[in-house]
Amino acid sequence: MSASNNERYQQSYTPSRPASSTLALHGPVESRRETGPLVPPIVQSTTYIQPALDGYAGPTYSRVDNPTVAELERILGGLESAPPSVTFGSGLAAETALFLATLKAGDHAVVGEAVYGGTTRLFQQLLSELGVDATFVDSTDAQAVRAAIKANTKLVFVESPANPTLSITDIRAVSEIAHEAGALCAVDNTFLTPVLQKPLDLGADISVYSTTKHIEGHSAALGGAVTSRNERLNEKLRWVRKCTGGIIAPFNAWLTLQGLKTLPLRLERQSQNAQVVAEWLSETEGVERVCYPGLNGFTQRTLADAQHETIRGERLHGGVIAFELAGGLEAGKELLRSLELCRLVEHVGSVETLVTHPATMTHADVPRAQRKRFGLTDGLVRLSVGLEDPSDIIADLAKAIEAGLAVSGAVNGPVGEEVVNV
Ligand code: PLP
């Protein structure tokens, strides 16, 4: 092994904190089962036999806890040096429980403007009806976050990198602002997962996940998770989950556990593939804008490098890219029609390369003016790079970009004025 390789591998052997690739397989070694099947069984039972009314400490009912779910929670929490995570039936179920646990009528939240469209819908259309007030701000500007704080602010919620613009929020800075105001800071870390970013180490109180995405990784199971080192909050989350019934199903927990085993490996390769594709896009004529934190021209590159983790010495930025063609919406639509290998879906983080049109799909419920403010133009295309050979992804994109530019005549006119919010 060369000296540099030796240095690289030393990282993985730090006894105080095993690397993510080790934790994703074993969780914290001290909490592992000592006997039994290597692969945890799927416990489908809804309920559990209790030997007597008194003195029983095991699981009682699967809406409250379940051994397969508990194993997933042990591993997910371990990835962030935290107690077991609290898992849910989807990412939005996790967010809903988090908001119910931290906000009540009369409270206020500061929310990053660039977040998943379903998060915006939850605040603007549902929590607002329950008396929870939210101010959406450009969370890449810490001073804007500070200015939005009110006396009743209880939560600062940001997403970094944000869906779909990949903008980066300074997690340390916004956590400090939240704490000064006596509020909690939560980070939607779905795009990078605990393998490539550890919000709790950066000062946040809470990491939130749609495990449906990279964590499960095979588009086979919905799920969500909240991870925190705040035991009182974890207790409250479990209580909210018991009240509202949002726990992940045992089979989905098991599929997610299987996915977790290769998460570090997949993210390493998907980030490397995304870097190659993003660099190619940024050099391709007719591609007007490429958003990827690993590009030298990415305006928040320094912050991205400071917040994102390395795997075996290599700084990685995840598998998601956003880009726009000259010709905006018309060109983008034709590009999406012309792709053959890359699949058009409302999803990211799978092993296959996926494309999405955020303005009409994932972010259709975000008011158009708000979308435009944070750079989600109608022509923006989101690309979730998979495990295919990058040369095949590029070949598919090259053909589709050519078709898109031909149809639009690559006009740099106003982008997509005809799109309405569906
Ligand atoms: N957070 C982000 C960043 C997402 O992309 C999504 C879904 O696309 C969610 C949360 C919601 O997750 P789910 O679809 O599992 O409810």
Residues whose N, C-alpha, C, O or C-beta is under 5 A from the ligand:
A	BS01	PLP	S90 G91 L92 A93 Y116 N163 D188 T190 S210 T212 G223
